[in-house]
């Protein structure tokens, strides 16, 4: 009997309209159209990606043997090993001062009480779900908070030990039973996978998390009656953690939300810290005490409710089935949702309105915690605003493809869509400015992978604006959004990425891609004929360095080769979207712009 061998495994992923893959595809098509001197010649096609469907081939998985996966993982990881008590308590405190404050669904007091009881019993008879949760807390603190001075990939490697312990401990437990701790550690696992660029696992684990939450009835108030006020609040915040994560992943992957808006009926969490809940009762609990950091979580929930509306109205719930809206209906929806965003911003409490990046304002004297929360919330708001207005930007890109800028639709778009285009570019430029200015204080920006995603996404919008201006399909921009301003924003985005991620390969590859865009943008002239103004492109490396003083040399091919097997460039940076190879051809040359292959 011969030995059995396996062929390479094929994995596919759908990336719908709101994903960066779809956005990059729109940019790519417009660039290729403008660069194609012979309109009868076929444009370059990437055989790995057709539409929003991406297929990646990876080597066949080895045979696992007779042992089950969870047993094998347990054998490789000492699941019952824990750091010294002092180190654990330090990491727990770091978690609740950072990630646990941004997503306040785990109760620190209950966790520490369980820890004390476990210590008293010499860590015998402890719940497996609690130990999973503890390990995920230690993983997050190690990855994000403990040693920001160390390289990101070293912190990720050290935190991965705790993640693997939690993974081995959980085994098939989440498939067999459910409790709040299980939902919480699944939430943390999913968020952790976002930051460590394991995107396929992120999406799959999120589905399991939502099912466990629904099984527990976290979505319905009728299941809350038998619990104490503190327990009710923990369950509610955990449910909204699922909702916020669902909207985030729907946006970044471009996939339909797993939690329909009809399922989100619970009242919002209370605007008080956990420790104040048992001491007070009644409808005015949220009015007590000093400003609470929970207000950040509440306004994130409100903002992501609007984000859900944006995905539904502007992107057809990412189903990819609905016919394209007319420009008039699209703009009507944009105006309505923009008014919601404006009202959301007006409702922000004073402590969440800080602008420490704004040089025109006196230096903030309030708690640095609220400075940080204000920055993170501002980035989330501006990113949502970009997503809302990005569809208008995409219609301008379509005008490049159509080639008839004086059509009735083109004239209507220029007349009524110009303001929306400017809002999109303003928001993108502001994100880049914030991240660039706060680069010397990266701890105020939150997790580096979020800031990287926001910066890269904003840079794509800015580059699109340059492409639109160079092809003359939109009217002149207001001061601050002219060609040179947008070029500067693109350049600042590259500089900002140099200060993020502590040398992570993910950030390096995105930065090198943006460097290529900067070089293309440096050759453009605003307005006029696209062939003359936009695609008089020099080959990479031919740009006179005097045009861009201090700018790094063009990336060599070796620097942009495929990532090593197992390095998943991650949905959070580009939602698994740094996956394409674009060829731009004219009659005499081919200009190739590359980003690394996503090992999805």
C-alpha positions in Angstrom: 0.0 0.0 0.0 1.5 3.3 -1.0 2.0 6.3 1.2 -0.8 8.9 1.1 0.2 12.4 0.0 -1.8 15.6 0.0 -2.2 18.3 -2.6 -1.9 22.0 -1.6 -5.0 23.2 0.3 -7.1 25.9 -1.3 -8.7 28.5 1.0 -11.1 31.2 -0.1 -12.3 34.3 1.5 -15.1 36.7 0.5 -14.3 40.4 1.0 -17.4 42.6 0.4 -17.9 46.2 -0.4 -16.8 47.8 2.8 -13.5 45.9 2.9 -10.2 47.4 1.9 -9.8 44.7 -0.7 -12.9 46.1 -2.4 -11.6 49.7 -2.0 -8.1 48.8 -3.3 -9.8 47.1 -6.3 -11.7 50.3 -7.1 -8.5 52.3 -6.9 -6.6 49.7 -9.0 -9.3 49.7 -11.7 -9.3 53.5 -12.0 -5.5 53.6 -12.1 -5.3 50.9 -14.7 -7.9 52.6 -16.8 -6.2 55.9 -16.7 -2.8 54.4 -17.5 -4.0 52.3 -20.4 -3.0 54.2 -23.5 -4.8 51.7 -25.8 -8.4 51.3 -24.5 -8.8 48.1 -26.6 -6.1 46.3 -24.7 -7.1 44.2 -21.8 -6.2 45.5 -18.4 -4.0 43.3 -16.1 -6.0 40.7 -14.1 -4.9 39.1 -10.9 -5.8 35.4 -11.3 -5.9 34.9 -7.5 -8.7 37.4 -6.9 -11.8 37.8 -9.0 -14.2 40.5 -7.7 -14.2 40.3 -4.0 -13.3 36.6 -3.8 -9.8 35.7 -2.9 -8.3 32.3 -3.0 -4.9 31.4 -1.5 -3.0 28.1 -1.9 -1.0 26.9 1.0 1.0 23.7 1.6 -1.0 20.7 2.7 -1.5 20.3 6.4 0.5 17.4 8.0 -1.4 14.4 9.2 -2.3 15.0 12.9 -2.1 11.3 13.9 -4.5 9.5 16.2 -4.6 12.2 18.9 -7.1 14.9 18.8 -6.1 18.5 18.0 -6.9 19.7 21.5 -5.0 16.8 23.1 -2.0 17.5 20.9 -2.0 21.1 21.8 -2.3 20.4 25.5 0.7 18.1 25.2 2.8 20.8 23.6 1.7 23.5 26.1 1.8 23.3 29.9 -1.7 24.5 30.4 -1.6 24.6 34.2 1.6 26.7 34.4 1.2 30.3 35.6 3.7 33.1 36.3 4.6 34.0 39.8 1.8 35.7 41.8 3.4 39.1 41.8 3.9 39.0 38.0 0.3 37.9 37.5 -1.2 40.6 39.7 0.9 43.2 37.8 -0.3 42.0 34.5 -3.9 41.9 35.7 -3.6 45.5 36.8 -2.1 46.5 33.5 -5.0 44.8 31.6 -7.7 46.7 33.5 -5.9 50.0 33.1 -5.7 49.5 29.3 -7.7 46.9 27.3 -10.1 46.2 30.2 -10.9 49.9 30.4 -11.6 50.2 26.6 -13.8 47.1 26.7 -15.1 47.0 30.3 -17.0 43.8 30.3 -14.8 41.8 32.7 -15.3 42.7 36.4 -11.9 43.1 38.0 -13.2 42.6 41.5 -14.8 39.2 40.7 -11.6 38.1 38.9 -9.4 39.0 41.9 -11.8 37.3 44.3 -11.6 34.1 42.3 -7.9 34.5 42.1 -7.6 34.7 45.9 -9.9 31.7 46.4 -7.8 29.7 43.9 -4.6 30.6 45.7 -6.1 29.6 49.0 -7.0 26.2 47.5 -3.6 25.9 45.9 -5.2 26.3 42.5 -7.3 23.2 42.8 -11.0 22.9 41.9 -10.9 26.0 39.7 -13.2 26.5 36.7 -11.6 25.8 33.4 -13.5 28.7 31.9 -12.0 31.1 34.5 -8.5 29.9 33.9 -9.0 30.4 30.1 -10.2 34.0 30.9 -7.2 34.6 33.2 -4.7 33.4 30.5 -6.3 35.7 27.9 -6.0 38.7 30.3 -2.4 37.8 30.8 -1.9 37.5 27.0 -3.4 40.9 26.3 -1.4 42.6 29.1 1.8 41.1 27.8 1.1 41.9 24.2 -0.1 45.5 24.6 0.8 47.0 28.0 3.7 45.3 29.8 6.7 46.3 27.8 5.9 48.9 25.1 9.6 49.5 24.8 10.2 46.0 23.3 9.7 45.1 19.7 6.1 44.3 18.9 6.9 40.8 17.6 8.8 39.9 20.8 5.8 41.0 22.9 3.5 39.0 20.6 5.6 35.9 20.9 5.7 36.1 24.7 1.9 36.7 24.9 1.3 33.8 22.5 2.3 31.5 25.3 -0.7 32.6 27.4 -3.0 32.5 24.3 -1.9 28.9 23.5 -2.6 27.9 27.1 -6.1 29.4 27.0 -6.6 27.7 23.6 -5.5 24.3 24.9 -7.5 24.7 28.1 -10.7 25.6 26.2 -10.5 22.6 23.9 -14.0 21.8 22.8 -15.5 23.3 25.9 -17.2 26.2 24.0 -18.9 23.7 21.7 -20.4 21.8 24.7 -21.4 24.4 27.2 -21.7 28.2 27.7 -21.3 30.6 30.5 -20.4 34.3 30.7 -16.7 33.6 31.3 -16.7 31.5 28.1 -18.2 34.3 26.1 -15.7 36.7 27.6 -12.6 34.7 26.9 -13.9 34.0 23.4 -14.3 37.7 22.9 -10.8 38.4 24.2 -9.4 35.6 22.0 -11.1 37.1 18.9 -9.8 40.6 19.7 -6.3 39.1 20.4 -6.3 37.3 17.0 -7.2 40.6 15.3 -4.0 42.2 16.7 -1.8 39.2 16.0 -2.9 38.9 12.3 -4.6 35.5 12.3 -7.6 36.6 10.3 -9.3 33.4 9.3 -9.3 32.3 13.0 -10.6 35.7 14.0 -13.7 35.4 11.8 -14.4 31.8 12.7 -14.0 32.4 16.4 -16.3 35.4 16.3 -19.1 33.2 15.0 -18.6 30.9 17.9 -18.7 33.8 20.3 -21.9 35.1 19.0 -23.6 31.7 19.2 -22.5 31.3 22.8 -23.8 34.7 23.7 -27.2 34.0 22.1 -27.3 30.6 23.8 -26.9 32.3 27.2 -29.6 34.9 26.3 -27.3 37.8 26.7 -29.3 39.6 24.0 -32.6 39.6 25.8 -33.6 41.4 29.0 -36.1 38.6 29.9 -33.1 36.4 30.9 -31.7 39.0 33.3 -34.4 39.0 36.0 -32.8 36.3 38.2 -29.4 38.0 38.4 -28.1 40.7 40.8 -27.6 44.3 39.4 -23.8 43.6 39.0 -24.4 40.3 37.2 -26.9 42.0 34.9 -24.5 44.7 34.0 -21.7 42.2 33.3 -23.9 40.3 31.0 -25.1 43.5 29.2 -21.6 44.8 28.7 -20.5 41.4 27.4 -23.3 41.4 24.9 -22.4 44.8 23.7 -18.8 43.6 23.4 -20.1 41.1 20.9 -22.0 43.7 19.0 -19.1 46.2 18.8 -16.8 43.4 17.6 -19.4 42.3 15.1 -19.6 45.7 13.6 -15.9 46.1 13.5 -15.4 42.7 11.7 -18.3 43.4 9.3 -16.6 46.6 8.3 -13.1 45.3 7.9 -13.9 41.9 6.3 -16.7 43.3 4.2 -19.0 40.6 5.3 -22.6 40.6 6.6 -23.0 41.3 10.3 -23.5 38.2 12.4 -25.8 40.1 14.8 -28.7 41.8 12.9 -29.7 45.2 14.2 -33.0 43.7 15.3 -31.2 41.7 17.9 -29.7 44.8 19.6 -32.6 45.8 21.9 -31.0 46.0 25.3 -30.7 49.4 27.1 -27.1 50.8 27.1 -24.7 49.9 29.9 -24.7 52.2 33.0 -22.3 55.0 33.0 -20.7 54.0 36.3 -17.8 51.8 37.2 -18.6 48.2 38.2 -17.8 48.8 41.9 -20.5 51.4 42.2 -23.3 49.2 40.9 -24.1 47.1 44.0 -24.1 50.1 46.3 -26.8 51.9 44.5 -30.1 51.1 42.7 -32.7 53.0 40.7 -33.0 54.8 37.4 -30.5 57.6 38.3 -27.4 55.4 38.8 -25.6 56.7 35.8 -25.8 60.3 37.2 -23.7 59.5 40.3 -20.0 60.2 40.8 -17.3 61.7 38.7 -17.0 61.2 35.0 -16.7 57.5 34.3 -14.4 55.9 31.7 -17.4 53.7 30.9 -18.8 56.7 28.9 -16.1 55.8 26.3 -17.6 52.4 25.9 -21.1 53.7 25.7 -20.3 56.2 23.0 -18.4 53.5 21.1 -21.6 51.5 21.2 -23.5 54.5 19.9 -21.0 55.2 17.2 -20.9 51.6 16.0 -24.7 51.6 15.8 -24.3 54.3 13.2 -21.5 52.3 11.6 -24.0 49.4 11.3 -26.4 51.8 9.5 -23.6 52.9 7.2 -22.8 49.2 6.3 -26.5 48.6 5.8 -27.4 51.7 3.7 -24.2 52.4 1.8 -22.8 48.9 1.4 -26.0 46.8 1.2 -25.1 44.9 4.4 -22.0 43.7 2.5 -24.2 41.1 0.7 -22.9 42.1 -2.7 -26.4 41.4 -4.2 -28.3 44.7 -4.2 -28.3 46.9 -7.3 -26.2 50.0 -7.1 -28.0 53.0 -5.6 -28.6 56.0 -7.8 -26.4 58.9 -6.9 -29.3 60.9 -5.6 -30.4 58.1 -3.2 -26.9 57.5 -2.1 -26.3 61.2 -1.3 -29.7 61.4 0.5 -28.5 58.5 2.7 -25.1 60.1 3.2 -26.7 63.3 4.4 -29.0 61.5 6.8 -26.2 59.4 8.3 -23.8 62.4 8.5 -26.4 64.2 10.6 -26.4 61.2 12.9 -22.7 61.4 13.3 -22.9 65.1 13.9 -25.5 64.6 16.7 -23.3 61.8 18.1 -20.4 64.3 18.3 -22.5 67.0 19.9 -23.6 64.6 22.6 -20.1 63.7 23.6 -19.4 64.5 27.3 -16.8 67.1 27.9 -14.2 64.6 29.1 -14.2 62.8 25.7 -13.7 66.0 23.7 -10.0 66.6 24.4 -7.8 67.3 21.4 -4.3 66.9 22.6 -3.0 66.7 19.1 -4.3 70.2 18.2 -1.4 72.6 18.5 -3.8 75.6 18.4 -5.3 74.7 21.7 -3.7 75.0 25.1 -2.1 71.8 26.5 -4.8 69.6 28.1 -4.9 69.8 31.8 -7.3 66.9 32.3 -6.5 63.4 33.2 -4.3 61.7 30.6 -6.7 58.8 30.7 -9.4 60.9 29.1 -6.9 62.4 26.6 -6.2 58.8 25.4 -9.9 57.9 25.3 -10.6 61.1 23.4 -7.9 60.3 20.8 -9.1 56.7 20.3 -12.7 57.8 20.0 -11.8 60.5 17.5 -10.0 58.0 15.3 -13.0 55.7 15.4 -15.4 58.6 14.5 -13.2 59.8 11.6 -12.8 56.3 10.3 -16.6 55.8 10.3 -17.0 59.1 8.5 -14.5 58.0 5.8 -16.5 54.8 5.3 -19.7 56.7 5.0 -18.4 59.1 2.3 -16.1 56.6 0.6 -18.9 55.4 -1.6 -19.1 58.9 -3.1 -15.4 58.8 -3.6 -15.8 55.5 -5.4 -18.4 57.0 -7.8 -15.8 59.6 -8.8 -13.3 56.8 -9.4 -16.0 55.2 -11.6 -16.1 58.4 -13.7 -12.4 57.7 -14.5 -13.4 54.2 -15.7 -16.4 55.4 -17.7 -14.4 58.1 -19.5 -17.4 60.3 -19.9 -17.1 63.0 -17.3 -19.6 65.2 -19.0 -22.4 62.7 -18.9 -25.6 63.7 -17.0 -24.6 61.4 -14.1 -21.0 62.9 -14.0 -22.3 66.4 -14.0 -24.8 65.6 -11.2 -22.0 63.9 -9.2 -19.7 66.9 -9.5 -22.4 69.3 -8.5 -23.8 67.5 -5.5 -21.2 64.9 -4.5 -18.2 67.3 -4.3 -18.9 68.3 -0.7 -19.1 64.6 0.4 -15.7 64.0 -1.4 -14.2 66.8 0.6 -15.5 65.5 3.9 -14.0 62.1 3.1 -10.6 63.6 2.3 -10.8 66.0 5.3 -11.5 63.1 7.7 -8.7 61.0 6.1 -6.2 63.9 6.4 -7.2 64.4 10.0 -6.6 60.8 11.0 -3.1 60.9 9.4 -2.4 64.2 11.2 -3.5 62.8 14.6 -1.5 59.6 14.3 1.6 61.5 13.0 1.5 64.1 15.7 0.9 61.6 18.5 3.7 59.4 17.2 6.0 60.4 20.0 3.3 59.2 22.5 2.1 56.0 20.9 0.5 54.8 24.1 -2.1 57.5 23.7 -3.2 56.0 20.4 -4.3 52.6 21.7 -3.3 49.3 20.2 -0.9 49.7 17.4 -2.8 47.6 14.9 -5.9 49.8 15.2 -3.8 52.9 14.5 -2.1 51.2 11.6 -5.4 50.2 10.1 -6.9 53.7 10.4 -3.7 55.3 9.0 -3.5 52.9 6.0 -7.2 53.2 5.2 -7.0 57.0 5.4 -3.9 57.0 3.1 -5.8 55.0 0.5 -8.6 57.6 0.6 -6.1 60.4 0.2 -4.4 58.7 -2.7 -7.8 58.2 -4.3 -8.4 62.0 -3.9 -5.1 62.6 -5.8 -6.2 60.3 -8.5 -9.5 62.0 -8.9 -8.0 65.5 -9.0 -5.4 64.5 -11.5 -8.0 63.1 -13.8 -10.2 66.2 -13.5 -13.4 64.4 -12.7 -14.2 66.6 -9.7 -14.2 70.3 -9.2 -11.4 72.3 -7.5 -10.8 71.5 -3.8 -10.9 74.0 -1.0 -7.8 75.2 0.7 -6.1 72.4 2.6 -7.3 69.7 0.2 -5.4 70.7 -2.9 -3.0 68.4 -4.7 0.1 69.5 -2.6 -1.9 69.2 0.6 -2.9 65.6 -0.2 0.6 64.7 -1.2 1.8 66.0 2.1 -0.8 63.9 3.9 0.3 60.8 2.1 3.9 61.5 3.0 2.9 62.0 6.6 1.1 58.7 6.6 4.4 57.0 5.7 6.2 58.8 8.5 3.4 57.9 10.9 3.7 54.2 10.1 7.4 54.4 10.9 6.5 55.2 14.5 3.9 52.5 14.8 4.2 48.8 15.5 7.8 48.7 16.8 9.1 47.3 13.5 6.4 44.7 13.0 6.6 43.2 9.5 2.9 44.0 9.0 3.5 47.7 9.4 6.8 47.7 7.4 5.0 46.2 4.4 2.2 48.6 4.5 4.6 51.5 4.9 6.6 50.3 1.8 3.4 50.1 -0.2 2.5 53.7 0.8 6.0 54.7 -0.1 5.3 53.5 -3.6 2.0 55.5 -3.7 3.9 58.6 -2.6 6.3 58.1 -5.5 3.5 57.8 -7.9 1.7 60.8 -6.4 4.9 62.9 -6.6 4.8 62.7 -10.4 1.2 64.0 -10.7 -0.2 67.4 -11.7 -3.6 68.5 -10.7 -6.3 68.6 -13.4 -6.2 68.1 -17.1 -5.5 65.0 -19.1 -4.9 61.9 -17.1 -2.3 60.4 -19.5 -0.2 63.6 -19.3 -0.8 64.5 -15.7 -1.2 61.3 -13.7 0.6 58.5 -15.5 3.8 60.1 -16.6 5.1 57.7 -14.0 8.8 57.0 -13.4 9.9 53.5 -12.7 10.4 52.8 -8.9 13.7 54.2 -7.9 13.9 56.8 -10.8 12.4 59.6 -8.8 14.8 62.3 -8.1 15.5 62.3 -4.4 15.6 66.1 -4.4 11.9 66.0 -5.0 11.4 64.2 -1.7 14.2 65.1 0.7 14.8 62.5 3.4 12.4 60.0 1.8 13.6 56.4 1.9 14.7 54.8 -1.3 12.2 52.8 -3.3 11.6 49.3 -1.9 13.4 46.6 -3.7 11.6 43.4 -4.8 13.2 41.4 -2.0 11.6 43.8 0.5 8.1 43.2 -0.9 8.3 39.4 -1.5 5.6 37.1 -0.2 5.4 36.9 3.6 6.8 33.8 5.3 4.4 30.9 5.6 2.3 31.5 8.8 2.6 35.3 8.8 -0.9 36.4 8.3 -0.9 40.1 7.5 -4.2 40.5 9.2 -7.6 41.8 8.7 -7.0 44.8 11.0 -4.3 46.3 9.0 -6.1 45.8 5.7 -8.8 43.3 6.7 -6.8 40.6 5.0 -6.6 43.0 2.2 -2.9 43.5 1.4 -3.4 40.9 -1.3 -3.0 42.0 -4.8 -0.5 42.7 -7.5 -1.4 45.6 -9.7 0.1 46.1 -13.2 -0.2 49.5 -14.8 0.7 49.5 -18.5 1.1 52.1 -21.1 2.4 51.7 -24.6 6.1 51.8 -23.5 6.4 50.6 -19.9 4.8 48.6 -17.1 4.7 50.0 -13.6 4.2 47.4 -11.0 3.1 48.3 -7.5 3.2 45.5 -5.0 1.9 44.6 -1.6 2.7 41.3 0.1 0.4 38.3 -0.3 -2.0 37.7 2.5 -1.7 34.1 3.8 -5.4 34.0 4.6 
